Amino acid sequence: MEATTTSVALIDDHVLLRNGLASMVKNFDGYSVSLEANNGRQFIDQLKTQPPPDMVLMDINMPEMDGFETTIWIKQHHPEIRVLALSMYDNEQSIIRMLKNGARGYILKETEPKEFKSALDSIISKGYYYSEMVTGKMIHALSNLEDENSGIKPFFSLNDREIEFLKLACTELTYREIADKMHLSPRTIDGYRDTLFEKLHAKTRVGLVLYAIKNGIVNV
């Protein structure tokens, strides 16, 4: 019986880097490169005449149509395609935004080949990939791979102010800006954050955001 090959598309406007990634992917057992594009617009045009890939390696900063926009488009039009964000940026805002837009994982371009291969394998076998930046539990919740009935009820022990804070934490506001908006001191906001970390078993702001998405507290 012939082994299944996973088709991968590379969307990145840095041609040399993309060529290097393509060579690496082709050398991995069970993977092939089916499409290469400079940006999301070019990728969408290619899909008009070619079959969709199983997975997309998605850069974030690109001309015409960036990774954020392209990931949303894929989620809406080809939800079966699994997106792995591949970026130079490890800031919280980029991670949160890409995951909210539908990415199944997020790794840095400086990642070692061994971890890169593990990321590809995990995306295919589990539907998500976790790294030190983004834990598997967070990605798992976002991908809705768990049974919907097994999750914690969204408002099980959150008061109105905690829910308000959680919604604001899902924006790009800083904690200090959230404090101003809620007319509270930064120290009080820190208290809300720490309380939610404990209640929701989250360790980072990304975890709070993914909990909110999973339970419908905010809409993607």
N, C-alpha and C positions, 0 to 999 in steps of 0.2 A: 504494500500500500504506500503510495507516494505521500511524503510529508507535506503538510500545508505550509505555504509560504505567505508571510505577512507583508502586504504591500505598504510602503511608507512614502509619504509625500513630504518634501522639504520646502518650507516657505521662509525665505530669508534673502534679504537684498544684498548681503555680503557674499559675492560669488565665490571667492577663495575659500571662505569658511564653509559655505554650502557644499562646495566640491569635496572638501575634506570630510565633511559629515557623510556625504553620499558614499565615498569610498569606504568609510568605516562601517556604515550600515550594510553595504553589499558584502563585506567580509564576515559579517555575523551570520551564523547558521540560521536558516529559516526566515531571512528577511530579504526584501528586494526594494529598490527605489523605483517607484512608478511615475512620479511627477516631481518637477522642480519648478519653483516660481519665485519671482522677485518680491511679490506682495500678494495680498489677498485678492485683489481684482484680477490679476493674471491667473491665479489658481482657479477662481470661479470660471473664467473663460475656458480654461483647459478642461474643466469638468463637463463642458458642453459636448465634447467629442471623445472623452476618455472616461473609463469607469472610475468611481470614487475609490480612494485608497482605504485601507483598514485603519491607518493611523496617520496623523499629521504632526510633524515636528515644527512648532510655531515660534518664530521670532516675534518680538513685541514691536519694536520701533522699525517701521517700514513706510516708504512713501505710498501715497494714494489710498491704501487701505491697510491699516496696521493690524497687529495681532489681536488686539482687543475686539475690534470690529469683525475681523474674520472669524474669530472663535464664536462670537454670537451668531454669525451667519451660518456656520457649520451646525451649531446646536439647533437652529431653527429649520434648516433645510436637509441636513444629513446627520441626524443625531446618532447614527450608527458609527460614524467616524470618531475615533478617539484622539483627542488632542493632548499632546505633551508640550507644555510651554518650555522653550529653551531660550534663556535670556542671560544678559550680563548683569541684570538688576536683581538684587536680593531684598529690595525694600518691601515693607509690609503692604503698601498700597498696591503695588504691581501684582503681588501674589494674590491679595484679596480680590482684586478686580478680575484677574484671569480666571480664578476659580469660580467666581460668581458668573462669569460669562460662559463657563462650561468646560474648562480645561480639566483633565483627569490627573494632572500632575504638573510639577514645576521644578525644573532643574537649571543649574547655571551652566553657561557655555564652557566654564573652566573645569567641569566635571571630568573625572578620569574615565577612560573608555570602559573599564570594568563596571563602574556604577551606571554609566550610560546604558550599557547592555542590560543591566539589571532593571533599569527603569523601563526599557522597552518590553522586557519579558513580563514585568509586573503589570503593565498597562494591558497587555494581551490576556494574561492568565487571571488577573484579579479585577481588572477594570479601573485600577488606580495605581498610583505610585507615591510612596512617602519617602521623604528625605529628612535630614535634620531640621530643615526649615519648616516643612509641612508634614505633620504626622499622618500616618495611615488612617487613624480614626477620623481625622478631619476630612480627608479626601473621601473616605468611605461614606460619611454622612452626606457630603455634597453630591456624590454620584447616585444617591438613593439606591444603593445596592442592598442595603439592609431591608428587612421586611418593615413596611410602614407601621405595622402595629407594635413593633418591638421598641420603638423609640420612646424617649421620655416625653410626656405631655408638655407642650411648650410653655404653658403658664402655671405649671404645677406649684411653684412657690415664689413666683416673681411678683413684686408689687408694681403699681403703675409707674412709679419713678424709675424702677429698675428696667422695666420694659422700654420706657422712653430713652433711657441711657443706652440700652442695647441697640435700639434703632439708630441712634446717632453714632454709635460705634461702627455701624455699617457704612457710614459715609467717609469722606476723606478728611473730615475735621480732626484736628489734634485733640488730645484730651483737654488741654487748656481752653480751646475753642468750644468744646462741648460744655465745659464748666460755665463759660460765659453765656451760652445759649440756654442752659438750664437754670441760670442765676444762682449757681452754687460755687463754693470754693473748690480749687483744684484738689485740696485734701479730701473733700467729700466725694469728688468724682473718683479719686483713687480708691476710696472705700467701696464705692459701687462696683468698680472694676474687680477688686479683689474678692468681693462677695460673690460676684457672678462667676469668677474663675472657680471658686469653691463649689458653688451650687451646680454649675453646668459641667464640672470636671474638665475645664479648659485650662490651657497653660498660656495662651497668647491671644491677642486681639483677633487673629485669624480664626482661632477656635470659636470665639464668640460669634463672629460673622457667619461661619458655617453652621453653627447651631441655629442661628436666626433664620437662615435660608431653609434649612432642613425642616424647620417647624412652622414655616409660613409667617414668621413674625415680620419679615421683610420680603418683598417680591423681587425676583430677579428680572 
